[in-house]
Amino acid sequence: MTIRTVHREQEMKFGTQIIPNGVRFRLWAPLVPFVELEIDGWSLPMRQDVRGWYEAEVPGASPGSHYVFCLPGGKRVPDPASRYQPDDVDGPSEVVDPLAFEWTDLGWRGRPWEECVFYEVHIGTFTPEGTFRAAAGKLELLAELGVTALQIMPLADFAGRWNWGYDGVSLFAPDSSYGRPEDLKALVNRAHELGMMVMLDVVYNHFGPKGNYLPLYAPILNDKDTPWGPGLNVDGENATVVRDLVLANARFWINEYRFDGLRFDALHAIEDSGPKHLIQDLAEQTRAASDGRHIHLIAENSHNQASWLRRRDDGTPWLYTAQWNDDLHHGLHALVTGEDQWYYQPYASRIDLVAKALAEGFAFQGEYLARENRMHGEPSAFLPPTAFVSFIQNHDHTGNRPAGERIGQLVPRQAARMLATLYLLSPQIPMLFMGEEWNASTPFCFFTDIKELGDIIRRGRAEVLKDFPEASKAKHIDPMSEDAFLSCKLNWDERCSPVSAEMLELYQDLLRLRASVLTPRLVGMAGNSGSSEILGPHAFHVQWTLGDGSTLNLAANLGASPQNGDWRAVIPLRCEGTFTDDTLGPYTAMFWLT
């Protein structure tokens, strides 16, 4: 059988473009009077226009050529729109031909949102090799599990050999430690062949602390600090081109790499006082750039601004498809582990917040939070449950712990099984964290390789962890060490052990049930479809009106003691735990349809 192939390129005004007789190079550098292009060891001046753009067409240049831009004073800097940095963020950029890769996913249209089951991965620790090609080799196992969407942590080239990815500085260049651009395209292509979407986590609220040379020649940053450094200049003088760079990057991942959507990191940290907020522009332009495929846009927004998630009259998203539901995670975690510090302090002993987050999306919808010293959240009950992505662990809430402990190391086994059942069968869209399905024993802790900032990073981590009673156990974990990184690599061999296989079977069963019974009923779910009732200090009943008019019920006991009630009329769709006519057993989640 002949496999038809196609070649794809996102044309843009930044970076390089292959032309018939060579390569065109462009750089926006309004703060300097001249720029020279140095390519493969020889240099030539770049032509300047009145808007701060520099351009040069180089006959004979070709894919594989290495180049840098030379600024006044002799500073040599890489291309901020480089497609590949073979020698890390400080080295030269490489010309890449985006049309060289042969895609075989013709006809791929993505998948409807209601079918999403996310699986979050960090490419460097997902496999022993830590590469795009190795990750592609695991996709069949994920498809067999029931995963329909790979959620990849940020890939923009970062300084050093390992990093979570949120310190990226070369927005268009997949980090070279994971492989070349064609390797990433091969990963996406293979996922599509298996019927799996691929989503990318992108960071537009700050640049990493090392390797960002843009401020030397362009007004890229502003004086509005984020927790991770200066914010981007999206509303000041010359902000138009800065915004264009960000918007071009979002379109680039959707079109040139065929990602099926984006997860936008910490949108609440983007300050914009202009006539149209960058958050709105990002959603509108990314959706408009697609070729008719299903494109899904996911927000991380600690301010819980439900307005960005509003729906059209036909139920489709106006801007963002969904938001990560931190409220649900925090409430579940606090109730089952008993932890009451850090994120979890406002949720301690608050079973009502868990029930509310399941029924209405946000637990806090305009209340004052003393921990944050501000009003928190907006009303969200008007949104359908599918406007929220639920999880019981992710990179943040595992990695920002003293020893990177996963939920399976923090709660009894029956509690972990109950939590999995609760969130995988709720109408919210579920997201697993890599290795969760077999209760991986490997940790996922914070790690980085920005050596020049080692002491600052160590002090910062100590400050983050100081409120954990068990923090002293983790003093030996140096976030700058290779051991911290290597310890987080999944051990795929343990997946076959009897204990792990038992958990894996649970996840497979739950996801099969979700796909066959729940997913078809999610289509058409409206807002105000959920309601909740508190049954006891650790127990609640939630019900949702599904898209077909049926009612999904959940009775859950998050505690170690039985909960009295009347369950005589219940015919379970699934019960993880135990129940009798008048008792809901410890650590039990029971679903049924009426």
C-alpha positions in Angstrom: 0.0 0.0 0.0 1.3 3.5 -0.9 1.4 5.9 2.0 0.7 9.4 0.9 2.8 12.0 2.6 2.5 15.8 3.0 4.9 18.5 4.0 4.0 21.4 6.3 5.4 24.8 7.1 4.1 27.7 9.2 5.2 30.8 7.3 6.0 33.8 9.6 7.9 37.0 9.7 10.3 35.8 12.4 13.3 33.6 11.9 14.4 31.9 8.7 12.6 30.9 5.5 14.0 28.7 2.7 13.8 30.5 -0.6 14.6 29.2 -4.1 18.3 30.2 -4.1 19.1 30.1 -0.4 17.7 31.3 3.0 16.2 34.5 4.2 17.0 35.6 7.7 15.0 38.2 9.7 15.5 39.7 13.2 13.6 42.4 15.0 16.2 44.5 16.8 15.0 48.1 17.2 17.4 48.9 20.1 20.6 48.6 18.1 21.9 50.6 15.1 23.2 47.6 13.1 23.3 43.8 13.0 25.5 41.4 11.1 24.7 37.8 10.2 27.4 35.3 10.7 26.7 32.0 9.0 29.1 29.0 8.7 32.1 31.1 9.6 31.6 34.2 7.4 29.6 37.4 8.0 27.6 40.0 6.1 25.6 43.1 7.2 21.9 42.8 7.4 19.6 45.4 5.7 17.6 47.6 8.2 14.2 49.1 7.7 12.5 51.9 9.6 10.6 49.6 12.0 13.6 47.9 13.6 13.7 44.9 11.3 16.9 43.5 9.9 16.9 41.1 6.9 19.4 39.3 4.7 19.0 36.8 1.9 22.0 34.4 1.6 22.3 32.5 -1.7 23.8 29.1 -1.1 22.7 28.9 2.5 20.8 25.7 3.2 19.3 23.5 5.9 22.1 22.5 8.3 23.8 25.9 8.2 24.7 27.3 11.5 24.3 31.1 12.2 24.3 33.8 14.8 23.5 37.5 14.8 26.3 39.9 15.8 25.4 43.0 17.7 27.4 46.2 18.3 30.2 45.4 20.7 30.8 42.0 19.2 28.0 40.1 21.2 26.9 37.0 19.2 23.4 35.8 19.9 21.2 33.0 18.5 18.0 33.6 16.6 15.0 34.1 19.0 12.9 32.3 16.4 15.4 29.5 15.9 13.9 26.2 14.9 16.8 24.2 16.5 19.6 24.9 18.9 22.0 22.0 18.6 24.5 23.3 21.2 21.9 24.7 23.7 20.6 28.2 24.2 24.0 30.0 24.0 25.1 28.3 20.8 24.5 29.0 17.2 21.1 28.4 15.6 20.6 25.8 12.8 18.7 26.4 9.6 15.9 23.8 9.5 13.8 23.0 6.4 10.2 22.6 7.8 9.1 20.9 4.6 11.6 18.0 4.9 9.6 15.9 7.2 7.1 13.6 5.5 3.8 13.4 7.4 1.6 10.4 7.0 -1.4 11.5 9.0 -3.4 12.7 6.1 -7.1 12.9 7.0 -6.4 13.4 10.7 -9.1 15.7 12.1 -8.4 15.4 15.8 -10.9 14.2 18.3 -14.0 15.8 19.9 -13.3 17.3 23.3 -15.6 14.9 25.2 -13.4 12.0 24.2 -10.3 13.5 25.8 -8.4 11.4 28.4 -5.1 13.3 29.0 -1.8 11.8 30.0 0.8 14.3 31.1 4.4 13.5 30.4 7.9 15.0 30.8 9.8 13.8 27.8 13.1 13.6 29.7 11.8 11.3 32.4 9.0 9.4 30.6 11.5 6.9 29.2 15.1 5.8 30.2 16.3 7.4 27.0 14.4 10.6 27.6 13.9 11.3 23.9 11.0 12.0 21.5 11.7 8.8 19.6 11.7 6.7 22.8 8.4 8.3 23.8 6.9 7.4 20.5 7.7 3.8 21.3 5.4 3.9 24.3 2.4 5.3 22.6 0.8 1.9 21.8 0.7 1.1 25.6 -1.0 4.4 26.3 -3.6 3.8 23.5 -4.3 0.3 25.0 -4.8 1.9 28.4 -7.5 4.2 27.0 -5.5 7.5 26.7 -6.7 9.7 23.8 -4.5 12.8 24.3 -0.8 13.1 25.2 -0.1 16.3 27.3 3.6 17.2 26.9 5.3 19.5 29.4 7.0 22.6 27.8 9.6 21.9 25.1 11.0 25.3 24.3 14.8 25.1 24.4 16.1 25.7 28.0 19.5 26.2 29.5 21.3 23.0 30.6 20.8 19.3 30.2 17.6 18.8 32.2 14.7 21.0 33.3 11.0 20.9 33.8 10.6 23.1 30.7 9.2 26.2 32.3 12.6 28.0 31.9 12.4 28.0 28.1 14.0 30.9 26.1 14.0 29.7 22.5 10.3 29.5 21.9 10.3 27.8 18.5 13.1 25.3 19.1 12.3 21.9 20.8 15.0 21.3 23.4 17.9 19.5 21.7 18.3 17.1 24.7 15.1 15.4 23.5 16.1 15.1 19.9 15.8 17.0 16.6 12.6 18.8 15.2 11.9 15.8 12.9 11.9 13.5 16.0 9.2 15.6 17.6 7.2 15.5 14.4 7.6 11.8 14.3 6.2 11.5 17.8 3.1 13.6 16.9 2.7 11.7 13.6 2.8 8.3 15.4 0.3 9.5 17.9 -2.1 10.5 15.2 -1.7 7.1 13.5 -2.9 5.6 16.8 -5.9 7.9 17.0 -4.2 9.9 19.8 -4.1 13.7 20.1 -1.0 15.6 21.3 -1.2 18.7 23.3 1.7 21.0 24.2 2.3 23.1 27.3 3.4 26.6 26.4 4.8 29.4 28.5 4.1 33.0 27.6 4.2 34.8 31.0 8.1 34.9 31.3 11.4 33.7 29.8 13.8 31.5 31.6 16.6 33.1 33.6 19.5 32.1 31.3 19.8 32.3 27.5 17.3 35.0 26.8 19.3 37.5 24.7 16.2 39.4 23.4 16.5 42.3 25.9 19.9 43.2 24.4 18.3 44.4 21.2 14.5 44.5 21.6 12.0 45.8 24.2 10.7 42.3 25.0 10.2 42.6 28.8 8.3 45.0 31.1 8.6 46.0 34.7 5.7 43.8 35.9 7.4 41.0 37.7 6.0 37.4 37.8 7.0 34.9 40.4 9.5 33.6 37.9 11.0 36.9 36.6 10.0 39.9 34.5 6.9 39.6 32.4 6.6 40.1 28.6 5.9 43.6 27.2 2.5 42.9 25.7 0.9 46.3 26.3 3.7 48.9 26.3 5.7 50.7 23.6 6.6 48.4 20.7 4.4 45.7 22.2 2.7 44.9 18.9 5.8 42.9 17.7 6.2 41.2 21.0 2.6 40.1 20.8 3.1 39.0 17.2 6.0 36.8 18.4 3.9 35.1 21.0 0.9 34.6 18.6 3.2 33.4 15.9 4.6 30.8 18.3 1.2 29.5 19.2 0.2 29.1 15.5 3.6 27.5 14.8 3.0 24.6 17.1 -0.5 24.0 15.8 0.4 24.1 12.1 4.0 23.2 11.6 4.1 20.5 14.3 0.4 19.5 14.0 -0.3 19.7 17.8 -4.0 19.3 18.5 -4.1 22.0 21.1 -2.1 24.0 23.7 -2.1 24.2 27.5 -1.2 27.8 28.5 0.8 28.1 31.6 -0.2 30.5 34.3 -2.3 32.9 32.3 -3.1 34.8 35.4 0.5 36.0 35.4 0.1 37.8 32.1 -0.7 41.5 32.8 -2.2 43.4 29.9 -3.9 46.8 30.2 -4.4 47.2 26.4 -7.7 47.2 24.5 -7.6 43.5 24.0 -6.0 41.2 26.5 -3.4 38.8 25.1 -5.3 35.9 26.7 -8.2 36.7 24.3 -5.9 37.2 21.3 -4.1 33.9 21.9 -7.4 32.0 21.9 -8.9 33.7 18.9 -5.8 33.6 16.7 -4.9 30.0 17.6 -8.3 28.8 16.7 -8.4 30.8 13.5 -5.1 29.3 12.4 -6.3 25.8 12.3 -7.3 24.0 9.2 -10.6 22.7 10.5 -9.2 20.1 12.9 -10.5 19.9 16.4 -8.2 22.3 18.3 -8.5 22.4 22.1 -7.1 25.2 24.3 -6.6 24.7 28.0 -5.9 27.4 30.6 -4.0 27.3 33.8 -5.4 30.2 35.7 -5.0 30.4 39.5 -7.4 33.3 39.6 -10.3 31.0 38.5 -11.7 33.4 36.0 -14.6 31.5 34.6 -15.3 34.2 32.0 -12.5 32.9 29.8 -14.3 29.5 29.6 -17.8 30.7 28.6 -19.7 28.9 25.9 -21.5 29.9 22.8 -25.2 29.3 22.4 -24.5 26.0 20.7 -22.3 24.9 23.6 -18.9 25.2 21.9 -16.1 27.2 23.6 -15.9 30.9 22.9 -12.2 31.1 23.8 -10.7 28.4 26.1 -12.0 24.9 26.1 -11.3 24.1 29.7 -9.1 24.9 32.7 -7.1 22.6 35.0 -9.2 22.2 38.1 -6.7 22.8 40.9 -9.6 23.3 43.4 -10.7 19.7 43.0 -7.2 18.4 43.3 -6.4 20.5 46.4 -9.7 19.5 48.1 -9.3 15.8 47.4 -5.7 15.8 48.5 -6.3 17.6 51.7 -9.2 15.4 52.7 -7.5 12.1 52.0 -4.0 12.9 53.1 -4.9 15.2 56.0 -2.3 17.7 54.9 -3.2 21.3 55.8 -0.2 23.3 54.7 0.9 25.0 51.4 -1.8 24.8 48.7 -4.0 22.7 51.0 -4.6 25.0 54.0 -7.9 26.6 52.7 -9.2 23.1 51.9 -8.5 21.3 55.1 -11.5 19.4 56.5 -13.7 21.0 53.8 -15.7 18.2 52.3 -18.1 20.8 50.9 -15.4 22.3 48.7 -14.7 18.9 47.1 -18.4 18.4 46.4 -18.8 21.9 45.0 -15.7 21.5 42.8 -17.2 18.3 41.3 -20.6 19.8 40.8 -19.8 23.3 39.8 -16.1 23.5 38.7 -14.5 25.9 41.1 -14.7 25.5 44.9 -14.0 29.2 45.5 -16.2 31.5 43.4 -15.6 34.9 44.8 -14.7 34.3 48.4 -11.9 36.0 50.3 -8.8 33.8 50.8 -6.6 34.9 53.6 -3.6 32.9 52.2 -3.7 35.0 49.0 -5.1 38.1 50.7 -7.6 38.7 47.9 -11.0 37.6 46.6 -10.7 34.4 44.7 -12.5 33.0 41.8 -15.7 33.7 39.8 -19.0 31.8 39.7 -18.6 28.8 37.5 -21.8 26.7 37.9 -23.0 28.1 34.5 -20.3 26.1 32.8 -20.6 22.4 31.8 -18.4 20.0 33.8 -16.4 19.4 30.6 -15.0 22.9 31.0 -12.7 21.5 33.7 -9.8 19.1 33.6 -9.5 17.0 36.7 -6.6 15.1 38.2 -5.3 13.6 41.4 -1.7 14.5 40.7 0.3 16.4 38.1 3.9 17.7 37.6 3.3 20.7 40.0 1.6 19.0 42.9 4.0 16.0 42.8 7.1 17.9 41.9 6.7 20.8 44.4 6.9 18.4 47.3 10.0 17.7 49.5 10.7 14.4 47.9 8.5 14.4 44.8 6.1 11.9 46.4 3.2 10.6 44.2 -0.3 10.2 45.6 0.3 6.4 45.8 3.0 6.9 48.4 0.9 9.3 50.5 -2.4 7.4 51.0 -3.5 3.8 51.6 -3.9 1.7 48.5 -7.7 1.6 48.7 -7.8 5.3 49.0 -5.7 5.6 45.8 -8.1 3.3 44.0 -11.0 5.3 45.2 -9.5 8.6 44.0 -8.8 7.1 40.6 -12.4 5.9 40.3 -13.8 9.2 41.5 -12.1 11.4 38.9 -11.9 9.0 35.9 -15.7 8.5 36.0 -16.8 12.1 36.7 -18.0 14.2 33.8 -15.0 16.5 34.0 -12.2 15.7 31.6 -9.5 13.5 33.3 -5.8 13.8 33.2 -3.4 11.1 34.4 0.2 11.9 35.3 2.8 9.6 33.7 3.2 6.3 35.6 0.1 6.9 37.7 -1.8 4.0 36.1 0.6 1.5 37.7 1.2 3.5 40.8 4.9 4.1 39.9 7.2 4.2 42.8 9.7 6.6 41.2 9.3 10.2 42.4 8.9 13.3 40.4 10.8 16.1 42.0 12.0 19.5 40.9 15.2 19.5 38.8 17.2 22.0 36.8 20.6 22.3 35.3 21.1 26.1 35.3 24.5 26.0 37.0 25.1 29.7 37.1 22.0 30.1 39.4 22.6 27.1 41.5 22.6 28.7 44.9 19.7 31.0 44.1 17.6 28.0 43.0 18.5 25.9 46.1 17.5 28.8 48.4 14.2 29.2 46.4 13.4 25.5 46.8 14.1 25.6 50.5 11.6 28.5 50.8 8.9 26.7 48.8 9.3 23.6 51.0 9.6 25.2 54.4 6.0 24.7 55.4 6.1 20.9 54.9 6.6 19.1 58.2 8.5 16.4 56.4 10.8 18.8 54.5 13.8 17.7 56.6 13.6 14.3 54.9 14.4 15.8 51.6 17.4 17.9 52.4 19.6 15.5 50.5 17.7 16.2 47.2 19.7 18.8 45.4 17.5 20.3 42.6 20.7 21.0 40.6 22.0 17.4 40.7 21.9 14.8 38.0 20.7 12.3 40.6 17.5 14.3 41.2 16.8 14.2 37.4 17.7 10.5 37.0 15.7 9.4 40.0 12.5 10.7 38.3 12.8 8.5 35.2 10.0 6.0 35.1 10.9 2.4 35.7 8.8 0.6 33.1 9.8 -2.9 34.3 7.8 -2.4 37.5 4.7 -2.1 35.4 4.7 -5.9 35.1 4.9 -6.6 38.9 1.7 -8.2 40.4 0.9 -5.1 42.5 1.4 -2.7 39.6 -0.6 -4.9 37.2 -3.5 -4.8 39.6 -3.6 -1.0 39.6 -3.1 -1.0 35.8 -6.1 -3.3 35.4 -8.2 -0.9 37.5 -7.3 2.1 35.2 -8.0 0.1 32.1 -11.4 -1.0 33.4 -12.3 2.5 34.4 -11.3 4.0 31.1 -13.1 1.4 29.1 -16.2 2.1 31.2 -15.8 5.8 30.7 -15.5 5.4 26.9 -18.5 3.1 26.5 -21.0 4.5 29.0 -20.0 8.1 30.0 -18.3 9.7 27.0 -21.3 9.5 24.6 -23.5 11.1 27.3 -21.1 14.1 27.8 -22.1 15.6 24.4 -24.6 18.4 25.0 -24.1 18.7 28.7 -25.2 22.2 29.8 -24.2 24.5 32.6 -25.9 24.3 36.0 -26.1 20.5 35.5 -24.5 19.5 38.8 -25.7 19.6 42.4 -24.3 18.3 45.7 -25.3 17.1 49.2 -23.0 16.6 52.2 -23.5 13.3 53.9 -20.9 13.6 56.6 -17.5 15.0 57.5 -15.9 12.9 54.7 -18.8 11.9 52.5 -21.0 13.5 49.9 -23.5 12.8 47.0 -23.1 14.6 43.7 -25.4 14.3 40.7 -25.1 15.6 37.2 -27.7 15.8 34.4 -25.9 14.4 31.3 -26.3 15.4 27.7 -28.9 12.6 27.0 -31.1 13.7 30.0 -30.0 10.8 32.3 -28.6 11.5 35.7 -25.1 10.4 36.9 -24.8 9.9 40.6 -21.7 9.7 42.7 -21.7 8.8 46.4 -18.2 9.0 47.9 -16.6 8.5 51.3 -13.1 9.9 51.5 -12.6 8.8 55.1 -11.4 5.7 56.9 -14.7 5.3 58.8 -18.0 4.0 57.3 -20.8 6.5 56.4 -24.4 5.8 57.1 -27.0 6.3 54.4 -29.7 4.6 52.3 -28.3 2.8 49.3 -31.1 0.1 48.9 -32.2 1.4 45.5 -28.8 1.8 44.0 -27.6 -0.4 41.1 -23.9 0.5 40.8 -22.4 1.4 37.5 -19.1 1.0 39.3 -18.2 0.8 43.0 -14.7 1.0 44.2 -14.8 0.1 47.9 -17.8 -1.4 49.7 -21.4 -0.6 50.4 -24.5 -2.2 52.0 -28.1 -1.1 52.1 -27.3 1.4 54.9 -23.5 2.0 54.8 -20.9 3.4 52.5 -17.6 1.8 53.4 -14.3 3.6 53.9 -12.5 5.0 50.9 -15.4 4.2 48.6 -16.6 5.9 45.3 -19.9 4.6 43.9 -21.4 5.7 40.6 -24.9 4.9 39.2 -27.2 6.1 36.5 -30.9 7.1 37.0 
